[in-house]
């Protein structure tokens, strides 16, 4: 289910509206993921505090959304654009790729709650495809 | 047996008692058909589903969305016995409607997104957790009688 030109335009249009809030989106999405899907906490046992609003969660949410911003910029070739991030996730972080879907869902829930008028079904389908392709590019180096 | 905390019960019953069924139901179903277009396979007789606009304004889809959402009422009233409550509905979806049970999760995700849009910041992580737990139990019960 690769991205059409229409999808890319829709993603860029949505990103233009929401990118100013990307730190808040990242923090909320990550916090939500840790609460709604407790199994994801296993990746963050080294954090002193995993609760919503905590410093490590906010900081890491920012990092993750930085990756999403990069992906938007590299939307025409996600595989090469996200190559070093894929190597990071494959060889060092070794996050099970099933979790990418979980975080993608949480990101979309947050965007829907913060931008209900902009997150139309049309924007939703484009973003869902984009995040799936992002996840695929991120898992590229896994095996 | 699913265990529910008092807090989870309150969250779930509150969401449903404040729900605008005629708004949320149609929106959730339309979103599902737009975001996951393969789900349109079950609605061939519903008229024009040609594009997002057509889906969003299709009165048959709207009516069906409301119906499906009201279908959740019995689960809300029988939180401790959702599996038995939905045994018949599960048979219906399997034997008569022939719905792939993977689709239940897709609709559940779209419903979550629509509720998040409605509640905004009130859709806290705890609220989302309780709501998704409820939907997961419903989805599981609906797929239970497939063989």
Interface residues (C-beta under 8 A of the other chain):
Chain A: X31 X32 X34 X35 X36 X52 X105 X108 X109 X110 X112 X113 X114 X116 X119 X121 X122 X124 X125 X128
Chain B: X30 X31 X34 X35 X52 X55 X56 X109 X112 X113 X114 X116 X117 X118 X119 X120 X121 X123 X125 X126 X128 X129 X132
